[in-house]
């Protein structure tokens, strides 16, 4: 399984490096050979019957593109340091960048609407399930009074709560609303971070 999943945007810098490295059949042959196991540049040059300079050119392009890496070093008989190359363990996905901010906003606006609806339902049902709070009390007072007096009753309860809010009880509907809003904000921030990272 790939250790890393890399999403490439067509035309992006990394995609261009990979395209440059893979443009040659020789580079593909080198990748295939390294795929059989770790290889040195000398082994690559000899196996593919390539001049050493050509092999090194393609190896450098593959390294720059991140398709291979130096997995180890060893010393030759003459005492020179020799690099050993292997394939990087990654999955490459080529996909266009999702820059449609409207789609993202619609998705999170819908989610916010769901949180607001559940908050309203929680505020209405809280007396029936044994939870009390300021918003629930205000909504229930408004629902119990005739429609003309509903606004006045709700305003009175809201005014009473503003002047002397209950210090010992956090309204569960308000807590749910702010908790949901915080989660949505975190999701939006994470998606923006991922979007900028690509």
Buried (B, 14 or more C-beta within 10 A) or exposed (E): EEEEEBBBBEEBEBBEBBBBBBEBEBBEBBBEBBEEEBBBBEBBBEBBEBEEEBBBBBBEBBBBBBBBBEBEEEEEEEEEEBBBBBBBEEEBEEEEEBEEEEEBEEBBEEBBEEBEEBBBEBBBBBBEEEBEBBBBBBBBBBEEBEEEEBEEBBEBBBEBBEEEEEEEEEBBBBBBBBEBBEEBEEBBEEBEEEEEEB
